[in-house]
């Protein structure tokens, strides 16, 4: 499990790398970020929403019933491949630079 970004409302490189490896990621990702990911990627962000102040209770929930969290973690590799791949980065950069 990787805990990432509990104050900024975003997710970072560590979260993307952890998803690519099929690890559960917990973070406090703002709903506007989740909505933007859903809109642009066509799939939900497979990061379990958890506020910093709820971390202890969240960890207990994970330990009490691991199956749903394992299922969420299993969505990570496909998400990372589709959304954070080199090809996707190339497309985004080409569009931003007006050369693609």
C-alpha positions as CSV (number, residue, x, y, z in Angstrom):
1,X,0.0,0.0,0.0
2,X,1.1,3.5,-0.8
3,X,-0.2,6.6,1.0
4,X,0.2,9.7,-1.2
5,X,-0.7,13.4,-1.2
6,X,-3.0,14.1,1.7
7,X,-2.9,17.9,1.5
8,X,-2.8,19.0,-2.1
9,X,-5.9,17.3,-3.5
10,X,-3.9,15.7,-6.3
11,X,-2.0,12.4,-6.8
12,X,1.6,12.3,-7.8
13,X,4.3,10.2,-9.4
14,X,4.6,7.8,-6.5
15,X,0.9,7.0,-6.8
16,X,1.2,6.4,-10.6
17,X,4.2,4.1,-10.0
18,X,2.4,2.2,-7.3
19,X,-0.7,1.8,-9.5
20,X,1.5,0.5,-12.3
21,X,2.8,-2.1,-9.8
22,X,-0.7,-3.1,-8.7
23,X,-0.4,-1.7,-5.2
24,X,-3.3,-0.1,-3.3
25,X,-3.0,3.7,-3.3
26,X,-4.8,5.8,-0.7
27,X,-4.9,9.5,-1.0
28,X,-7.1,12.6,-0.5
29,X,-7.7,13.4,-4.1
30,X,-10.1,16.3,-4.7
31,X,-13.3,15.4,-6.5
32,X,-12.5,17.9,-9.3
33,X,-9.3,16.0,-10.0
34,X,-11.2,12.7,-10.0
35,X,-13.8,14.2,-12.4
36,X,-11.1,15.5,-14.7
37,X,-9.4,12.1,-14.8
38,X,-12.7,10.4,-15.5
39,X,-13.5,12.8,-18.3
40,X,-10.1,12.7,-20.0
41,X,-9.2,9.0,-19.4
42,X,-12.7,7.5,-19.7
43,X,-12.1,5.6,-16.5
44,X,-12.2,6.3,-12.8
45,X,-9.1,6.9,-10.8
46,X,-8.3,3.7,-8.9
47,X,-7.2,5.4,-5.7
48,X,-9.1,4.9,-2.5
49,X,-10.3,8.3,-1.2
50,X,-9.1,8.8,2.4
51,X,-8.5,12.0,4.3
52,X,-5.4,12.3,6.5
53,X,-7.4,12.5,9.7
54,X,-9.1,9.2,8.8
55,X,-5.9,7.3,8.0
56,X,-6.0,5.1,11.2
57,X,-9.6,4.1,10.6
58,X,-8.9,3.6,6.9
59,X,-6.0,1.2,7.6
60,X,-8.2,-0.7,10.0
61,X,-10.9,-1.0,7.3
62,X,-8.3,-2.3,4.8
63,X,-7.1,-5.0,7.2
64,X,-10.7,-5.9,8.2
65,X,-11.8,-6.6,4.6
66,X,-9.0,-6.8,2.1
67,X,-10.9,-8.1,-0.9
68,X,-12.4,-4.8,-2.2
69,X,-9.0,-3.1,-1.7
70,X,-7.2,-5.9,-3.6
71,X,-9.7,-5.4,-6.4
72,X,-9.1,-1.7,-6.5
73,X,-5.4,-2.2,-6.5
74,X,-5.8,-4.7,-9.4
75,X,-7.2,-1.9,-11.6
76,X,-4.0,0.1,-11.2
77,X,-1.8,-1.5,-13.9
78,X,-4.3,-1.0,-16.7
79,X,-5.1,2.5,-15.5
80,X,-1.4,3.4,-15.4
81,X,-0.7,1.9,-18.8
82,X,-3.6,3.8,-20.3
83,X,-3.2,7.1,-18.6
84,X,0.4,7.5,-17.6
85,X,2.2,5.7,-20.5
86,X,4.9,7.3,-22.6
87,X,2.6,7.3,-25.6
88,X,0.0,9.3,-23.7
89,X,2.7,11.7,-22.5
90,X,3.9,12.2,-26.1
91,X,0.4,12.9,-27.3
92,X,-0.2,15.5,-24.5
93,X,3.2,17.2,-25.1
94,X,2.7,17.3,-28.9
95,X,-0.8,18.8,-28.5
96,X,0.5,21.4,-26.0
97,X,3.4,22.3,-28.2
98,X,1.3,22.4,-31.4
99,X,3.3,19.8,-33.2
100,X,1.0,16.8,-33.3
